[in-house]
Amino acid sequence: MYPHWDANLLIVAVTVVTVALATLVHYEGLVLMSRWLYQRKQGERRRKVLYGIFGVLALHVIEIWIFGTSTWLLLMYPNTGTIAGAHPPHLFDAIYLSAVSFTTVGFGDLTPVGPIRFKVGTTALTGFVLIAWSASFTYLEMERFWRR
């Protein structure tokens, strides 16, 4: 049990805001990318798919940084937890933990300890959903541009 309710509530609040921000970034990024790809020349079908893939990857990197930076900032607040395997936790440790959580790889060399586990677990769930969304977007864009 985590007795420090101020830290617990802070983690839940930051998690909700972070998930909302990452989802908004993803949605707006896909909308802009779809419009931009549609306006490109008709003869660039293969390039459009590559631009779409690189755009989706860029969105995921931005989202990983959003989750990682917010995790790192939360770790500075007392009683929110720590990252086992990183002493003291550096920004890039939090980004790395965010990346392996977001992609659901979960190597295990860095492990969240304490209430921060809620946020890291939610990062994994959100990453899974956003990656699936990207796969769906990529499929639809490929189908639109590769039709003969």
C-alpha positions in Angstrom: 0.0 0.0 0.0 1.2 3.5 -0.8 0.2 5.8 2.1 1.2 9.1 0.5 -2.1 10.1 -1.1 -0.7 13.4 -2.4 1.9 11.5 -4.4 -0.7 8.9 -5.5 -3.1 11.5 -6.7 -0.4 13.4 -8.5 0.6 10.3 -10.4 -3.0 9.6 -11.4 -3.5 13.2 -12.5 -0.2 13.4 -14.5 -1.0 10.0 -16.1 -4.5 11.2 -17.2 -3.0 14.4 -18.7 -0.1 12.5 -20.3 -2.4 10.0 -21.9 -4.7 12.7 -23.2 -1.8 14.7 -24.6 -0.2 11.7 -26.3 -3.6 10.7 -27.8 -4.2 14.3 -29.0 -0.7 14.5 -30.5 -1.4 11.2 -32.3 -4.8 12.2 -33.6 -3.8 15.6 -34.8 -0.6 14.2 -36.3 -2.5 11.5 -38.3 -5.0 14.1 -39.5 -2.3 16.4 -40.7 -0.3 13.6 -42.3 -3.4 12.2 -44.1 -4.2 15.7 -45.5 -0.6 16.3 -46.5 -0.3 12.9 -48.2 -3.6 13.4 -50.1 -2.4 16.7 -51.5 0.9 15.2 -52.9 1.2 14.4 -56.6 -0.7 11.3 -57.7 2.5 9.6 -59.2 4.3 9.4 -55.9 2.3 6.5 -54.5 5.4 4.6 -53.1 6.8 7.8 -51.6 3.5 8.6 -49.9 3.6 5.3 -48.0 7.2 5.9 -46.9 6.3 9.4 -45.8 3.4 7.9 -43.9 5.6 5.3 -42.2 8.3 7.9 -41.2 5.5 10.3 -40.0 4.0 7.6 -37.8 7.4 6.7 -36.4 8.1 10.4 -35.6 4.7 10.6 -33.8 5.6 7.6 -31.7 9.0 9.1 -30.8 7.3 12.3 -29.7 4.8 10.4 -27.6 7.6 8.3 -26.0 9.3 11.6 -25.0 6.1 12.9 -23.6 5.7 9.9 -21.4 9.4 9.7 -20.5 9.7 13.4 -19.6 6.6 13.3 -17.4 7.9 10.1 -15.6 11.2 11.8 -15.0 9.5 14.9 -13.6 7.3 12.8 -11.3 10.3 11.0 -9.9 11.6 14.3 -8.6 8.5 14.6 -6.3 8.9 12.7 -3.0 7.2 9.4 -2.5 6.3 8.8 -6.1 8.8 5.9 -6.5 12.0 5.3 -8.4 13.5 3.3 -11.2 15.4 0.3 -10.1 18.5 -0.1 -12.1 19.1 3.6 -12.5 20.7 5.4 -9.6 19.9 8.3 -9.7 17.4 8.1 -12.5 18.5 10.3 -15.4 16.2 11.8 -18.1 17.3 9.3 -20.6 16.6 6.4 -18.2 13.0 7.6 -18.0 12.9 8.0 -21.8 14.3 4.5 -22.3 11.8 3.0 -19.7 9.0 4.8 -21.6 10.2 3.4 -24.9 10.3 -0.2 -23.7 7.0 0.2 -22.0 5.3 2.1 -24.8 6.4 -0.6 -27.3 5.5 -3.4 -24.8 9.0 -4.8 -25.1 9.8 -4.6 -21.4 13.4 -5.7 -21.2 13.4 -5.6 -17.4 16.8 -3.9 -16.9 15.0 -0.9 -15.6 12.0 -1.4 -13.3 9.6 1.1 -11.9 9.2 0.8 -8.1 6.4 2.4 -6.0 3.4 4.3 -7.2 5.1 5.3 -10.4 4.3 1.8 -11.6 0.7 2.9 -12.4 2.0 5.5 -14.9 4.4 3.1 -16.5 1.7 0.4 -16.8 -0.6 3.0 -18.4 2.2 4.0 -20.8 2.3 0.4 -22.0 -1.5 0.2 -22.5 -1.5 3.6 -24.3 1.4 2.7 -26.5 -0.2 -0.6 -27.5 -3.4 1.3 -28.5 -1.5 4.0 -30.4 0.7 1.5 -32.3 -2.4 -0.4 -33.3 -4.0 2.8 -34.5 -0.9 3.6 -36.5 -1.0 0.2 -38.1 -4.6 0.8 -39.1 -3.8 4.2 -40.5 -0.9 2.8 -42.5 -3.0 0.0 -43.9 -5.7 2.5 -45.0 -3.2 4.9 -46.5 -1.5 2.0 -48.4 -4.8 0.8 -49.7 -5.7 4.3 -50.9 -2.4 5.0 -52.6 -1.6 1.6 -54.0 -4.9 0.9 -55.7 -4.5 0.7 -59.4 
